[in-house]
Structures are given as structure tokens and as C-alpha cells.
Amino acid sequence: MNALEKAAPPAWLKALLGILVVTWLGARFLALPKMMTHVDDIAELTDLLEVKDQSWRMRIKVLKPRTFAPGQFFATDLLLQRAHSPKAVLWMGRGVSFCFWLAGVLVFAGLLGKLGWSWGLNWFLMAILLFSWRGIIESSQAYNYAAAFFSSSVILYVALSKKIEGFGKTALTLLGLGALIGLSYQAIFFSAAILGVLVIRDGRRGLLRNGALGVGLLVWIAFYYKIQIYQYADRPAHPPWAPYPHGLKDLALGWFQVFENNLTMLPWGWKTAAFTACLIALAAFGYFRRQEKISKPILLVGLYLFSVWSAGALSLRFPCGATRHTFVLQPAVLLLLGAGLSALRFSNKTWLGLSAGLGILFLVHLPGFARGLENRVDLDEIERLLAEDPQLVAWDSENSFTRDPILLLSKHPDWKPRLRLGDFSKLKDLPQRVLLACHRGALAPATVTELESEGYQLRLLRKVEPLGSTELSGDINGGNGFYLYLAERPAAT
């Protein structure tokens, strides 16, 4: 028998894999400050910076409208107290998300080790997890979708691999669920999966214990609703920035995109669709070829999540498609995929070759992905110009999608009056010299006309062209460019 076909992989192969994974994770961590800044990424950080010297109650009040779950931002707030530069703010703010994502990866790896699948298949699933664009993006932003991934990974681990017996473990599980819901309110919908698996497994024998767990879960839901969720309950359904299905056809397409969203390391388009379709077809073949080999608990959890998410999507409450809001489903998507693939008669060597193929695909497309996600705002140039001229004011553009210049406040708190956000058309009493930072494109013609009518002369200091639509999905970075102008008008005589 070949060494690769033994029950466990050879030591040299595990060592090589460990070196590659640690190198990749280290490079990811070092690149955190260089990633693009989405409005929801930077908003939490800048809001916390603006109140970092105030009371905890005030800091919590500032965060409340920004997030569906506040847990992660207590750690973020503590770290930001020690950040003294824009780079440090991005590193520490995003580092919390990166650590939650990494913890979720380790939990998911532990779950795979308990399912009895071949190590080759497990490595293949972990390769998808480590190389997926969506995972890289969400673990490099300061908002809490990476914490949602961690929460769902832990809940699925408990539901599928742990025996919750006795009231002591039940109480501990309940406390853990409360903490996970505090990290992501999406954990509420996953928590019921634990109950479902336990009720079917235990039957009448565990009725009292499982009933207590269900009541405790309802108490947690009521608690979080009271302090936070209520403010979202009355918001209009179907906001324009997320995909919602209008009918069963849209729902089917949305679920296919959920799989695309969580599996691919290819640029968005036909390649992604073909890659996802191949994986789904292989898994479906396994399901129908050897049904007796399929894990029933995984199917139960998958059916439950599909039903709950589909009902929420059709009621225009849950996004269903290629969006960060469905990143929480990635562990479940990989488990459903793995359950089907585990029934195939592929050798460990075959899975190892497929994993290497995924790595090659990822490396081939990495340069384009890196260009699409680099932070295109030149904070160093803005800082240099503001330092050279104490009278200069920097204004964020009317078509901005980020708040990067506000990060400079972490290094220069006295610059607050000189860093402004807002619509150029509403500017009054402009100073003699103004820096105009535009992150989505060149200045609008109407803005140029208005500035020239006020006697300003415009000079383009720096221009980074926006990316074409073929580089990456528009929902990721919007093809951001960066334009920096200096507007000057002669001094009054």
C-alpha cells in the first residue's frame, strides 16, 4: 500500500503542509493594513476612535446602531486604545476579525477529524476554506462577519460531534450559546440545529434536558432582542444593497450563488459558476450512489438551515446570494459538500492532487485578487501635505465609499477640524487651500464647476485608475480608484 493511502498522512507531508499553511497565514496577517476599506469596515473603527476617551456606556451607545452583535467590538475597543497610527488602527481593528476567523478554521478542522472521512478529503475541504475569496475578504475587515463564521463553526461542532449529557454540560452549552449570539445574531438560527440533533438522537430520554436547553435559548434571544435586535425588527425589508429572491426561481439561483460565494477562489463569472457546478455535481453523485454512507445528522442540519434561510429570504429578511451576509453558512456548505464527496471512492492521493490543483488555481489568480483588494487611498501623501501646511484642510469626496482620512485622527487628534466628510455641494466658507480625496472616481463635473465658480483652481496630485469590472465582483471593492486634488484660490486683496 502506498504511504499516501494509509490511515494517517506521512509525517513529512504533514510537516510540509504545516509550513505552507503557517507561511500563508503569516502573510495574510501582515497584509491586513493593506486591504481595502469598506464603509462598514472603517466606520466601527472611526466611531470608536472618536469616543475612545469617553465612558464605556458612551462607547457602547456609539456602537449600537452599527452592528447586529456587539461582542467582538469590546476587544476591538481595548486594542484601539493602544493604536497610535493609521496602520496600527487597521492592524488591530482587523486583527480581531482575523483571529476569530482563524479560530473558526481550527474548530472546523477539529470537526472534520471527528466525522470519519478520509484525511485526503479533509485536506481538500480545508484547502477550499483557506483559499476562498470570501473567507479572505471577511477575515480582513473590522466588522463581525468573521465572528459569525466562528460562531457557526462552534455550533456545528457541538451539534455534530459532542454528546451533551447531564445538566452540567447542558448549562455550559447554554452559556456558550449566549456568548456566540453576542458575537453574531445569526448564531440564533444555528443554535436550533443543536436542539434538533439532540431531540432526534435522545427522543423521550432527553426530553427534560433538551426542553431546558430550548427554554434557555429563548431567554437568550429575548435578552438580545431587548438590548439590541429590536431596533432592526421594524426596518423595511429588502434593502437595495443585498440580494433577495422574488420567487422560487430567484431562490434557486440565490442558493447556487451561496455555494459559489463560499467555495470559489476564482474571479467572479463563468469560471466560478463552472467550478461550483462541478463540485455540486460530484457531491450529488455521491449522495445518490451510496446513500447509506451519508451522515444523517449533517443532512438534518442542512435541511434545517435550508428551510429557515429560504423562509427568511422569501419573506425578504435574509439575503440569499453572493454576499458577506451568507458567509456564516460556509461551514454548513462545506459539510454538505463533504458528506456527498465522502461517498465517492476517491483515494487520498486523488484528493491530495485535487487540493494541489486548488492551490495552483489560487496562486494563478492571486495577483488580480490582490490588485482588487489593495487599499488604494494614499494616506501617507495626505498626511505629508497636511503636515507641510498647517492651514490646509482635507475633505472626503461626495462619492466616497470609505472614511480613510479620519484614521489620521488616531495619530494627530488636533487635526480633527482639518479632516471633514460630506457633500462638496454643501461646503460653505471654504479655506484658501483644500485637499479633495475621491475614492470612487474623478470629481463630478458639477462639483468642478461649483469650485471653479468660487474661484478655485484644481490640480490633480495623484491618480490611481479604478479597476475594470472583470477583475473582481463589484460587491467586493467597487473597482475603487483614488484621486487626490488640491483646490486653491488666490488670497483676497
C-alpha positions in Angstrom: 0.0 0.0 0.0 1.3 3.5 -0.9 2.1 5.7 2.1 -0.5 8.2 0.9 -3.2 5.5 1.2 -2.5 4.7 4.9 -5.0 5.8 7.6 -2.9 8.8 8.5 -0.8 11.0 6.2 3.0 10.5 6.5 4.9 12.8 8.9 6.9 14.6 6.1 3.7 15.5 4.3 2.1 16.9 7.5 5.3 18.9 8.2 5.3 20.4 4.6 1.6 21.2 4.9 2.1 22.9 8.2 5.0 25.1 6.9 2.8 26.1 3.9 -0.2 27.0 6.0 1.7 28.9 8.6 3.5 30.9 5.9 0.2 31.7 4.2 -1.5 32.8 7.4 1.5 34.9 8.4 1.4 36.7 5.0 -2.3 37.2 5.5 -1.8 38.8 8.9 1.0 41.1 7.7 -1.2 42.3 4.8 -4.2 43.3 6.9 -3.4 47.1 6.9 -3.0 47.0 3.1 -6.5 45.6 2.4 -9.2 47.9 1.0 -11.5 49.7 3.5 -15.2 49.1 3.1 -17.6 51.7 4.7 -18.7 49.1 7.3 -15.1 48.1 7.9 -13.8 51.6 8.7 -17.0 53.0 10.3 -16.7 51.0 13.5 -13.1 51.9 13.9 -13.5 55.6 13.3 -16.6 55.8 15.6 -14.7 54.1 18.4 -11.7 56.4 17.9 -13.9 59.4 18.2 -15.1 58.4 21.6 -12.1 56.4 22.9 -11.6 58.9 25.8 -15.2 58.7 26.9 -17.0 56.2 29.2 -17.8 52.6 28.3 -21.5 53.5 28.3 -20.9 56.2 25.6 -18.7 53.8 23.6 -21.4 51.1 23.6 -24.0 53.7 22.6 -21.9 54.7 19.6 -21.6 51.1 18.5 -25.2 50.2 19.0 -26.6 51.4 15.6 -23.6 50.0 13.7 -23.7 46.3 14.5 -26.1 43.3 14.8 -24.0 42.0 17.7 -21.5 44.0 19.9 -19.4 41.2 21.4 -16.4 41.5 19.0 -16.1 45.2 19.4 -15.3 45.1 23.1 -11.9 43.5 22.2 -11.6 45.9 19.2 -12.1 48.9 21.6 -9.4 47.7 24.0 -6.9 47.3 21.2 -7.6 50.7 19.7 -6.7 52.3 22.9 -3.1 51.2 22.1 -3.1 52.2 18.4 -1.1 55.3 17.6 -1.0 55.3 13.9 -3.4 54.7 11.0 -1.6 51.5 10.2 -1.9 50.3 13.8 -5.6 51.1 13.8 -6.2 48.9 10.7 -4.0 46.1 12.1 -5.6 45.9 15.5 -9.1 46.6 14.3 -8.9 43.9 11.6 -6.7 41.6 13.7 -9.7 40.7 15.9 -11.7 39.5 12.9 -8.6 37.6 11.6 -8.3 35.8 15.0 -12.0 34.9 15.1 -11.7 33.5 11.5 -8.6 31.5 12.4 -10.3 30.1 15.5 -13.2 29.1 13.3 -10.9 27.4 10.9 -9.3 25.4 13.7 -12.7 24.4 15.1 -13.9 23.3 11.7 -10.7 21.3 11.2 -11.4 19.6 14.5 -14.9 18.8 13.4 -13.7 17.2 10.2 -11.4 15.0 12.2 -14.3 13.6 14.1 -16.5 12.7 11.1 -14.5 9.7 10.0 -13.8 10.9 6.4 -10.5 10.2 4.7 -7.7 12.6 5.5 -7.4 13.4 1.8 -11.0 14.7 1.6 -10.5 16.7 4.8 -7.4 18.4 3.3 -9.4 19.1 0.2 -12.2 20.8 2.2 -9.7 22.7 4.3 -8.0 23.9 1.1 -11.3 25.4 -0.1 -11.7 27.0 3.3 -8.3 28.6 3.4 -8.3 29.8 -0.3 -11.9 31.0 -0.7 -12.0 34.7 -1.6 -15.0 35.3 0.7 -13.1 34.0 3.7 -10.1 36.1 2.9 -12.2 39.2 2.5 -14.3 38.9 5.6 -11.4 38.0 7.9 -9.6 41.2 6.7 -12.3 43.6 7.7 -13.1 45.1 11.1 -16.8 44.2 11.0 -18.0 41.0 12.6 -18.8 38.5 9.8 -15.7 36.5 10.6 -17.0 36.2 14.1 -20.3 34.9 12.6 -18.2 32.2 10.8 -16.6 31.3 14.1 -20.0 31.1 15.9 -21.5 28.8 13.2 -18.4 26.6 13.2 -18.6 26.1 17.0 -22.3 25.4 17.0 -21.9 22.8 14.2 -19.1 21.2 16.1 -21.2 20.9 19.2 -24.2 19.7 17.3 -22.4 17.0 15.2 -19.5 15.8 17.4 -20.2 16.4 21.1 -22.5 14.4 23.3 -24.4 16.9 25.6 -25.4 14.7 28.5 -26.3 15.8 32.0 -27.5 19.2 33.2 -23.9 20.4 33.8 -23.0 20.1 30.1 -26.4 21.5 29.2 -25.8 24.6 31.3 -22.3 25.0 29.9 -23.7 24.7 26.4 -26.3 27.3 27.1 -23.7 29.8 28.4 -21.7 29.2 25.3 -24.6 29.8 23.0 -25.3 33.1 24.8 -21.7 34.2 24.1 -21.8 33.1 20.5 -25.1 35.0 19.9 -23.3 38.1 21.4 -20.7 37.7 18.6 -23.3 37.3 15.8 -27.1 37.3 16.0 -27.1 34.9 13.1 -26.0 32.3 15.6 -29.6 32.2 16.8 -30.7 30.3 13.7 -27.8 27.8 14.0 -28.4 27.2 17.7 -31.7 25.5 17.0 -29.7 22.9 14.9 -28.2 21.7 18.2 -31.7 21.2 19.6 -32.8 19.4 16.5 -30.0 16.9 16.5 -30.4 16.2 20.3 -34.1 15.8 20.2 -33.9 13.2 17.3 -31.0 11.4 18.9 -32.3 11.3 22.5 -36.1 11.0 22.0 -38.0 10.9 25.2 -34.9 10.0 27.2 -33.6 13.6 26.9 -36.9 15.4 26.8 -36.4 17.3 30.1 -32.8 18.3 29.4 -33.4 19.3 25.8 -36.5 21.2 26.9 -34.4 23.2 29.4 -31.9 23.9 26.7 -34.7 25.2 24.4 -36.1 27.4 27.1 -32.7 28.8 27.9 -32.1 29.6 24.3 -35.4 31.5 24.2 -34.3 33.5 27.2 -31.1 34.5 25.4 -33.0 35.5 22.3 -35.3 37.7 24.4 -32.4 39.3 26.2 -30.6 40.2 23.0 -33.8 41.4 21.4 -34.4 43.7 24.4 -30.9 45.3 24.3 -30.2 45.4 20.5 -32.2 43.4 17.9 -35.5 45.4 18.4 -34.0 48.4 16.5 -33.7 46.3 13.4 -37.1 44.5 13.6 -39.1 47.4 12.2 -36.7 48.3 9.4 -38.0 47.9 5.9 -37.3 44.6 4.3 -35.2 44.1 1.2 -32.6 46.9 1.4 -31.1 47.6 -2.0 -27.5 46.5 -1.2 -28.2 42.8 -0.6 -29.6 40.0 -2.9 -33.2 38.9 -2.0 -35.2 36.4 -4.1 -38.6 37.2 -5.6 -40.0 33.8 -6.2 -38.7 30.2 -6.3 -36.6 30.7 -9.4 -34.7 33.5 -7.8 -34.4 31.4 -4.6 -32.8 28.5 -6.5 -30.3 30.9 -8.2 -29.6 32.5 -4.9 -28.7 29.2 -3.2 -26.4 28.4 -6.1 -24.7 31.7 -5.6 -24.4 31.0 -1.8 -22.4 27.9 -2.8 -20.3 30.0 -5.3 -19.8 32.7 -2.7 -18.3 30.2 -0.1 -16.4 27.8 -2.4 -14.6 29.7 -5.1 -11.1 31.1 -5.4 -11.7 32.2 -9.0 -12.7 35.6 -10.3 -16.5 36.0 -10.3 -18.1 34.9 -13.6 -18.5 31.8 -15.7 -15.3 30.1 -14.2 -16.8 30.4 -10.7 -20.1 29.0 -11.8 -18.4 26.1 -13.6 -16.2 25.3 -10.6 -19.2 25.3 -8.2 -21.4 23.3 -10.6 -18.7 20.6 -10.8 -18.3 20.3 -7.0 -22.1 20.2 -6.6 -22.4 17.5 -9.3 -19.7 15.3 -7.7 -21.4 15.6 -4.3 -24.8 14.9 -5.7 -23.4 11.8 -7.4 -22.1 10.6 -4.1 -25.4 11.2 -2.4 -27.3 9.1 -4.9 -24.7 6.4 -5.4 -24.1 5.4 -1.8 -26.9 6.9 0.3 -26.2 4.5 3.2 -22.8 6.2 3.7 -24.1 9.7 4.1 -24.2 11.3 7.6 -27.8 11.7 8.7 -27.1 14.5 11.3 -25.3 16.6 8.6 -28.3 16.1 6.3 -30.7 17.1 9.1 -28.7 20.3 9.9 -28.5 21.1 6.2 -32.2 20.6 5.7 -33.0 22.8 8.7 -30.7 25.6 7.6 -32.1 25.5 4.1 -35.7 25.7 5.3 -35.0 28.5 7.8 -32.9 30.6 5.4 -35.2 30.0 2.5 -38.2 31.2 4.5 -36.3 34.3 5.7 -35.2 35.0 2.1 -38.7 34.7 0.6 -40.0 37.0 3.3 -37.3 39.5 2.2 -35.5 39.3 5.6 -32.5 37.1 4.8 -30.1 37.9 1.9 -29.6 34.8 -0.2 -26.8 35.1 -2.8 -23.2 36.2 -3.2 -22.9 38.5 -0.2 -21.0 38.7 3.1 -24.3 38.0 4.8 -24.2 34.4 3.7 -20.5 33.8 4.8 -21.9 32.4 8.0 -23.2 29.4 6.0 -19.7 28.4 4.8 -19.1 25.7 7.4 -22.5 24.1 6.6 -21.9 24.4 2.8 -18.6 22.6 3.2 -20.1 19.9 5.4 -22.9 19.2 2.9 -20.4 19.1 0.1 -18.1 16.8 2.1 -20.9 14.4 3.0 -21.6 13.8 -0.7 -17.9 13.6 -1.6 -17.1 11.2 1.2 -19.3 8.6 -0.5 -17.1 8.6 -3.6 -14.3 6.0 -4.0 -11.5 8.6 -4.4 -8.1 7.7 -2.9 -6.2 10.1 -0.6 -3.7 10.6 -3.4 -6.5 11.8 -5.7 -7.8 14.2 -3.0 -4.2 15.4 -2.5 -3.8 16.1 -6.2 -7.1 18.0 -6.3 -6.0 20.0 -3.2 -2.8 20.9 -5.0 -4.8 21.9 -8.1 -6.9 24.3 -5.9 -3.7 25.8 -4.6 -2.4 26.4 -8.2 -5.7 27.9 -9.3 -5.5 30.3 -6.3 -1.9 31.3 -7.0 -2.7 32.0 -10.7 -5.4 34.4 -9.8 -3.8 35.9 -6.7 -2.2 38.9 -8.4 -5.5 40.1 -9.8 -7.2 39.4 -6.5 -4.5 41.4 -4.6 -5.0 44.4 -7.1 -8.7 44.3 -6.5 -8.4 44.4 -2.7 -5.5 46.7 -2.1 -6.2 49.9 -0.2 -6.0 52.5 -2.9 -6.2 55.5 -0.7 -2.7 57.2 -0.2 -2.9 58.1 3.5 0.9 58.8 3.6 0.6 61.5 0.9 -2.4 63.1 2.6 -0.5 63.1 5.9 2.6 64.7 4.3 0.6 67.5 2.7 -1.3 68.3 5.9 1.9 68.4 7.9 3.6 70.8 5.5 0.8 73.3 5.5 -1.0 73.9 8.9 -3.8 75.8 7.2 -4.6 73.0 4.7 -8.0 71.2 5.1 -8.7 67.7 3.7 -12.2 66.9 2.5 -13.6 63.5 1.6 -15.4 63.3 -1.7 -19.1 63.3 -2.4 -18.8 59.9 -4.0 -16.7 58.3 -1.3 -17.3 54.8 -0.1 -14.8 54.9 2.8 -13.7 57.1 5.6 -9.9 56.5 5.4 -8.7 60.1 6.1 -10.4 60.1 9.5 -7.8 57.4 10.5 -5.3 60.2 10.6 -7.0 61.4 13.8 -5.6 58.4 15.6 -2.1 59.9 15.1 -3.0 63.6 15.1 -6.1 64.3 17.3 -5.5 68.0 16.9 -6.3 67.6 13.1 -10.0 67.0 13.7 -11.1 70.4 12.4 -9.0 69.8 9.3 -10.5 66.5 8.3 -14.1 66.6 7.0 -16.7 64.4 5.4 -19.6 65.4 3.4 -21.1 66.6 0.1 -18.9 69.1 -1.7 -22.0 70.9 -2.9 -22.9 71.8 0.7 -19.5 73.3 1.5 -19.6 76.8 2.9 -16.7 79.2 3.8 -14.0 77.0 2.3 -10.4 77.8 3.2 -7.9 79.0 0.7 -6.4 75.6 0.1 -8.3 72.3 0.2 -7.3 68.7 -0.4 -10.0 66.7 -2.1 -9.9 62.9 -1.8 -12.1 60.9 -4.1 -12.2 57.1 -3.8 -14.7 56.0 -6.5 -13.7 58.1 -9.4 -12.8 61.6 -10.6 -14.6 64.7 -9.3 -18.1 65.1 -10.7 -18.4 67.8 -13.4 -21.0 69.7 -11.2 -18.5 69.8 -8.3 -15.7 71.0 -10.6 -18.0 73.8 -12.0 -19.0 74.9 -8.5 -15.4 75.0 -7.2 -14.3 77.0 -10.3 -17.2 79.4 -9.8 -15.9 80.0 -6.3 -12.5 81.0 -7.8 -10.7 77.7 -7.1 -8.1 76.3 -9.4 -7.9 72.5 -9.4 -4.6 70.5 -9.6 -4.6 66.7 -9.8 -1.9 65.4 -7.4 -2.4 61.7 -7.6 -4.4 59.4 -9.7 -5.0 55.6 -9.3 -7.3 54.2 -12.0 -10.3 52.2 -10.9 -10.2 48.5 -11.7 -12.2 47.1 -14.6 -15.3 45.1 -13.9 -13.5 41.9 -15.0 -11.0 41.9 -12.1 -13.4 41.1 -9.2 -17.0 41.1 -8.3 -18.2 44.6 -7.9 -19.7 43.8 -4.5 -16.3 43.3 -3.0 -14.4 46.6 -3.7 -16.5 48.5 -6.2 -13.5 48.8 -8.5 -12.2 51.7 -6.4 -9.7 54.2 -7.7 -8.1 57.1 -5.9 -7.9 60.7 -7.0 -6.3 63.4 -4.9 -6.8 67.1 -5.9 -5.5 70.3 -4.5 -8.0 73.2 -4.8 -6.5 76.7 -4.4 -7.8 80.2 -4.8 -5.9 83.4 -4.7 -5.7 85.2 -1.4 -8.1 88.1 -1.1 -6.5 91.5 -1.6 
